[in-house]
């Protein structure tokens, strides 16, 4: 059994983008209920993070962008006080309420706290049950339900604050992690491996040909076994060659066959298999160190089951 951390915070439940929005607080509630009912939560080291320091957020994001988000939040409070709207639209799919700024800082803070604890040897690995998600957030742009790129902030933090030489970011969300690509392209210390449904959101898929990126487009209705074969052929040799000293996971579960936001056909056992492969790489090169952060997953039952399967594998239970 591994000592697996579980990082979350009540403020992550307060961010919401309006009635019937798929990226909703109920996502975290469903995960919590599943882990508690299954008995897995009692076997995890549960922790609440502090707000991420802005100096660490700036490792991945432009300072003026961060100031702009904070200013948008302050302006929204003024509008609410004057009887105005309760949300501020950032893009067609993404909006802020008065709690979004703190929720985003808690989410990034969870990724940072998990990184600290795993690198200190206090935990073997960790899962961050956080929202808003992050992998669409570019250096200077919020989009696709995302404001701060949690995984990329943590990866840069491990390199810059902890002195690691090489890390990997693995993205198995059904959507391409364009924000992560935007921030890490050309940084040879970071190997980014991902697969995503194509064509899909964001339009155009992978945009960079930088040598540190390995993003694999797959067509709609691709089954899990074909994704596994791609991972064996493409990801695993690159990971072995890179020898990451820590692995960060953008853990989106919207490639599940029950998730009607997309059209891939993965099931829980596919997430278990992927997690197991990454744990093997981490054992060989990274002292087992993995920090996984929630991204997508919008069908609540399959999201909850998939997170349980992923975290159970991390905990080696």
N, C-alpha and C positions, 0 to 999 in steps of 0.2 A: 504493500500500500504506500502511495506517495502522500506527502503532506501538501495538499492542494488548497490554495487560498480561494476565497469567493469574495469579490469586492463589489459592493453596490452601495447605494445611498438613497434615502427617501426623496431627496430633491430631484433625482432622475425621474420620479413619477409625476412631478409637478409640471414639467414641460409638456405641452400638448399643442397641436396645430389645428384644432377645430373638430367638430363632430364628424364622425365617420372617416377620419384620416387613418390610413392603415398603420402609420408609425405612431402608436398610441401607448399610453401608460399600461393598458391591459397586457401588453407583451411581457413586461417584467412581472406583472402579477401572475400570469400564467406560468412563467418559469419558476417563480418562487413556490407556487402551489404544487407544481410537479415535483420539485426537489424535496419539499417538505413531506408530501404524501408518500413518496418513494423511500423516505428515510435517508436519502443521500445528503441532504442539507446538514444533518447532525454529524456527518463525518467530515465536513469541510471546515476550514478555518475561516470564519466569516468576519469581515472587517469593513469599516466605513472609511472612505478616503477623505482627506482634506481637499480644499479647492486647489487646483493646479496653479502654481506660481506663474505669473505672466512671463517671467524671464525664461521659463522652460517651454511654455507654449510658443514663444518666439523662436525656438529652435526649428520649428516646422512652418511657422506662419509669419507673414509680414507684419511688422509692428503697426503700421497704419491700418491694416485690415482688422487687427485685434481691437484697436482703438475705435474703429468704425462700428464693430459689433457691439462693443460696450456702450457707445454713444447711442446706437439704435435702441438698446434696452432702456437707457435713461430717458430717451425721447418718448418711448412707448409709455413709460410710467407717467410722464407729464400729460400725454394724451388721455390716458385712463382717468387721471385726476380731474381732467376737464370734461369728462363724460364722453370721450371719444372711443375709437375701436379698441378691442382687447388684444388684437394680433397685428403684427407688422409683417407684411409679405416680403420675403427675400427673393424667391423665384416662384414659378407657377406651382411647384409642389411643396414649398418649404416656407414656414413662417415662424416667427418668434412670439411667445407670450412673455409675460413679465418674469417668469421663472426660467426661461430658456438659457439665459447667460450663466446663471449659477449652475444649472443642470449640466451645461456643456463643460464648465470648469470642474464639476464633480466627476464627470465621465473621464476627462483627461487626467484628473487627479487620481482616479482609480488605476489607470494604466501606469502612471508614474509610481504610485505606492506599491503596486504589484511588482514592478520592475525592481524597486529597491529591495523588497522582501525576498524575491527570488535570488537576486544577486548577492544578498547578504547570507544566503543559505538558510534563512528562516523558514522559507517555503521551498518545495521542490518545483512547483509550477503554480499557475493561478488562472482563474477565469474571472473576467470582469463583466457583470451583468449590468450594463450601462446603456443609457440613451440620453441625448440624441446620439445616433451612430456617427461614424466619422469618415469612411473611406472615400466619399465623394468630395470632401472638403479640400479644395486646392490651397496653395500657399496664400492666395489673396481672394478667395471666392468661396462662398457658401452655396451649396446646391444639393439636390437629391436627398433631402431630409437631414443633411450634415452641416455642421458649423465648424467644429475643430476636429482635426484628423488624429484621433486618439492613439491609434497604433503607431503612426509615424512620429508623433511627438515622443512616445515612449522609446521607439527605436533610436531616434536622434539623441535622446537623453542617455540611453545606455552607452552610446558612443562618446558623447561629449562630456558627460558628467561622471561616468563610471570608467571610462577609458578602454572600453572594448574596441577591438580592431575590426571585427566582421560580425554582422547580424543578418538575419533573413526575415522577410515579411511574407507570409503566406496568406493569400486571399481566396477563400472558397465561397464567397458570396456569389449569387447568380449574376450580379451586375459588375461590370468592370470597375475596379478601384482607380478611377481616373485621378482622384485627388492624391492618392498615394503615389501614382505614377508621376504626377506633376511635381511633387515635392522631392522624390528620391531619384528621378532619372539622372544618370550620369554620376551618381555617388557610388563608387565601386565598393565601398564598405558595406553597402546594403544590397542584397540580392532579393528582388521581388518576384515571387512566383504566383501566378493566379490562373484560374480558368473563369470563363464567363459565357453566358448565352449571347450569341451574335446572329443577326442584328438585334439590338435591344438598347436599353438605356445604359449609359449615355450614348447619344448618337455617334457612330463612327468607331466605337470600341477603342482599342489601344491606339495611341497617337504617336508614341515615341519608339524609336528603334535603338535606344541606348542599350549597351551591352549588358547592363545589370538588371534588365527586365526580361522576364519570361512569362508572358501573358497569353493564354491559349484560348482562342475563340472556339466555341462549340455550337452546333445548331440546336434549335428547339427540339425537344423530345429525346435528346441524348440520354441513354440510360446510365446508371451509376457504374456499371462494369466497364463501359467505354471510357468514362472519366478516370477510373482507376488505372486503366491501361496507359492513358496519356500521362498520368502522374508518374507511373513506373518508368516510362520511356523518357520523359522530358524533365520533370521536376527533380526526381531523386538523384540522377547523375549530376545535375547542376548544384544541388545542395551538397552532395559529397565533395565536389570540387571546391566549393566556396568555404566549407568548414565553418559554418556560423558558430559564434560563441554564445548566441542566444537566438531563439526563434520567437517571433511575434506573429500572432494569427488574427487576421480580420475574419471573424467567425460569423458569416452570414448563413442562415439556414433556409433561404428562400429558393434554393435549387431543389428543395424537396418536392416530390411529385404531387403532394396535396396542396401546395402553395399556389393559389391561382393568380398571384402577381407575376408569375413566370411560367416557363414551360419545360424545365428540365425534370428529370425523373430519378433523382436521388432519393434514398430512404435512410433511415437511422443507421443501418449497418454500414452504409457508405461513409458516413461521418465518423463512425468508429474506426473503420479501416484507414481513412485519411489521418485521423488523429494518431493512430498506432504507428503509421509510417513516420510521421513527424517526430514522435517520441523516440523512435529508434535513431533517427538522425541526431536528435538532441542528446541522447545518451552517448553517442560516439564522439560528438564534437563540442557539446555545450554543457556538459555536466547535467544533462536533463532539463536545462532551463527553458521554460516556455511561459509566455504570457499571452493569453487569448482574450480577445475583446469582442463582445457582441456587435454585429452589424445588422443585417436584415433578417427577415423571417416574419411573415405576416399572417400565416394561418396558425392560430394560437395553439391548437392541439399538437400539430406536427412540430412547431417551434419548440414547445415545452419538452416533447419527447426527444427531439434531436439534441437540445442542450443537455438534457439528462444523460444521453448516450455519450456525448462529447466529454462532459465533465467526469462521468464515471470512468471513462478510459484514461483521462488525465490523472485521476486519483488511483488508477490501477486496481479498481474494485470489480 
